[in-house]
């Protein structure tokens, strides 16, 4: 069997179309490797855990439980949401946790693979695809739990619930796009990861995750301009059977994410080999 010959030479121009095509091609051909990496990570995550897969629910449940307690005890007075507040709070925190996980996924996946990146030459896009597989697995479990919540609190089944996974896919696309732009800097400087954690905690309070958009004031303006708002609201509306009011804004955000996602793939493809070389020096 003849060995493949590759010639590496310096180019004066960057051909974005060729880079994107090569990135997508490598992602497609590395799908088996990505699946193997995802299965390995998922099994390793729960193998030595007594609670196992329950940990996937703990963060959104704990966050929602705090706000449900504060609301039911009268500590805080939240505006009417039109649906049982436990469903409102839990759906919001669950969707938010998926977005945060999607933002962190490219950086965490690449960071965890630094050891093999410096030793083995393989398509780096496999790490991104592996992260998407893990996000889909984690999201499927959370969607199942959310559906249980919907029925327990009497909201019931609505046909729009069948479209909810599409909204979740939009949340994953948005988070992954943001994560791709942050990954190169995050690999070089650990401060980026801490900034993301702090920033997302602040951003949660200007997103209608646990309370509705105010009728007036600066918080209303911030929430309406927040690109995460239509993702959270559209996904929640589909769950409870409401007509998605922010569907147009949701579509605009997703359409804007597509070219940025492709640009992020190109930046990832260009930067990761350089960063790996620096890390192995």
Helices and strands as residue ranges (DSSP letters): H 16-29, H 31-47, G 52-54, H 55-72, H 85-112, H 114-117, H 125-152, G 159-163, H 164-188, H 191-204, H 218-225, H 229-240, H 247-280
